[in-house]
Every structure is written in C-alpha cells, then in structure tokens.
Amino acid sequence: QAGGIDIEFNATGPRISEFGHGKPILELAVEEFMVPVDTVLRSQFITARAAARQMLEQGSGVIIFLTAVPARAPLPGSSGIGAAYGAVENVMRTMAIELGPAGVRVVWPQHR
C-alpha cells in the first residue's frame, strides 16, 4: 500500500554478552551457541525473503547483507556467531543466484 521496496538492509544481532563470545567451544552452552542463529540468521532470512517477494513483483531492488570475518576466518571464541554468519553467507549466495535473473540484486561487502 505504501509503494515499492528499493533497498533492504538488516543489521540486527545479539549483544556480545548474550552468545558467550570469547568462550572456548567446549565451554559454550548449546543455548549460547544458538543465540546468533536464532537472531542473526532468522532475522536476515525473514526480512530478505519478505523484501524479495515485493522486489520480484516490481522487477527490481537491492538486498544488502552484512556479515563478519568469523564467517570465513574462524577466531577463537567465535563459534556461534561464525556459524550464523557462515549460514547467512550461504543464504545470500543462494538468493543472488535465484533472484538475479529477475532484476533483484543481492550484495554484500567483501572482507579479507
């Protein structure tokens, strides 16, 4: 009703204290490990999917994803957030392949 969606960007995530950042993986509770998956991955998927549906109808739009280094270069104490960001990167690559031909771009900053 309010018009189209040109850009979607979601930068939500948990506080560091909520997911045991810095804890060795063997000391990390399952619940702490899952916090980034339940917040970062879930919210990225929900908002990108909702925006993509509208963008497909209009034949254009840009979805911008944001992740971090632990997705590709694991660091000690970053297993939960690294797993969530790695999964987000898989989702964004899949969306880019599926939506690109219809005029919807999926982009993300490249970290080295």
C-alpha positions as CSV (number, residue, x, y, z in Angstrom):
1,Q,0.0,0.0,0.0
2,A,2.9,2.4,0.7
3,G,4.7,1.6,-2.5
4,G,7.7,-0.5,-3.6
5,I,10.8,-1.6,-1.7
6,D,14.0,-0.5,-3.3
7,I,16.6,-1.5,-0.7
8,E,16.5,-3.9,2.2
9,F,19.3,-3.9,4.8
10,N,19.2,-5.7,8.2
11,A,21.9,-5.2,10.8
12,T,20.3,-6.7,13.8
13,G,22.0,-9.1,16.1
14,P,22.5,-10.1,19.7
15,R,24.7,-8.4,22.3
16,I,28.1,-10.0,22.7
17,S,27.3,-11.0,26.3
18,E,24.3,-13.0,25.0
19,F,26.2,-15.5,23.0
20,G,29.2,-16.3,25.0
21,H,31.6,-14.5,22.7
22,G,35.2,-15.4,23.7
23,K,34.3,-18.7,25.3
24,P,36.1,-21.8,24.0
25,I,33.7,-24.0,22.1
26,L,33.9,-26.8,24.6
27,E,32.7,-24.5,27.4
28,L,29.9,-22.9,25.3
29,A,26.4,-24.0,26.2
30,V,24.1,-25.1,23.3
31,E,21.8,-22.2,24.2
32,E,24.6,-19.7,23.9
33,F,25.7,-21.2,20.6
34,M,22.2,-20.9,19.2
35,V,21.6,-17.3,20.1
36,P,23.3,-15.9,16.9
37,V,21.5,-18.5,14.8
38,D,18.1,-17.6,16.3
39,T,18.7,-13.9,16.0
40,V,21.1,-13.1,13.1
41,L,20.2,-15.9,10.7
42,R,16.5,-15.9,11.4
43,S,16.1,-12.1,11.1
44,Q,18.2,-11.9,7.9
45,F,16.2,-14.7,6.3
46,I,12.8,-13.3,7.3
47,T,13.4,-9.7,6.2
48,A,15.3,-10.6,3.0
49,R,12.6,-13.1,2.0
50,A,9.8,-10.6,2.6
51,A,11.6,-7.8,0.7
52,A,12.5,-10.2,-2.2
53,R,8.8,-11.1,-2.7
54,Q,7.9,-7.5,-3.2
55,M,11.1,-6.8,-5.3
56,L,10.3,-9.7,-7.6
57,E,6.8,-8.3,-8.3
58,Q,8.3,-4.9,-9.2
59,G,11.3,-6.4,-11.1
60,S,14.0,-4.5,-9.2
61,G,15.6,-3.9,-5.9
62,V,18.7,-4.5,-3.8
63,I,19.1,-6.7,-0.8
64,I,22.2,-5.9,1.2
65,F,23.6,-8.5,3.6
66,L,26.2,-7.8,6.3
67,T,28.3,-10.5,7.9
68,A,31.7,-10.5,9.6
69,V,35.1,-12.1,9.4
70,P,34.3,-15.2,11.6
71,A,32.1,-16.5,8.7
72,R,35.3,-17.2,6.7
73,A,38.2,-17.0,9.1
74,P,37.2,-18.5,12.4
75,L,38.6,-16.9,15.5
76,P,38.9,-18.5,19.0
77,G,35.7,-17.9,20.9
78,S,33.6,-17.0,17.9
79,S,32.0,-20.4,17.0
80,G,28.3,-19.3,17.4
81,I,28.5,-16.0,15.6
82,G,30.8,-17.5,13.0
83,A,28.3,-20.3,12.3
84,A,25.4,-17.9,12.0
85,Y,27.3,-15.6,9.6
86,G,28.5,-18.5,7.5
87,A,24.9,-19.6,7.1
88,V,23.9,-16.1,6.2
89,E,26.5,-16.0,3.5
90,N,25.1,-19.3,2.1
91,V,21.6,-17.7,2.1
92,M,22.8,-14.6,0.4
93,R,24.7,-16.5,-2.3
94,T,21.6,-18.6,-3.0
95,M,19.4,-15.6,-3.1
96,A,21.8,-13.9,-5.6
97,I,21.6,-16.9,-7.9
98,E,17.8,-17.2,-7.7
99,L,16.8,-13.5,-7.7
100,G,19.5,-12.0,-10.0
101,P,17.9,-13.1,-13.3
102,A,14.7,-11.3,-12.2
103,G,16.4,-8.0,-11.7
104,V,16.9,-8.2,-7.9
105,R,20.5,-7.7,-6.8
106,V,21.9,-9.3,-3.7
107,V,25.1,-7.7,-2.5
108,W,27.5,-7.8,0.5
109,P,30.8,-6.2,1.5
110,Q,33.8,-8.4,0.9
111,H,36.2,-8.7,3.9
112,R,39.7,-10.1,3.5
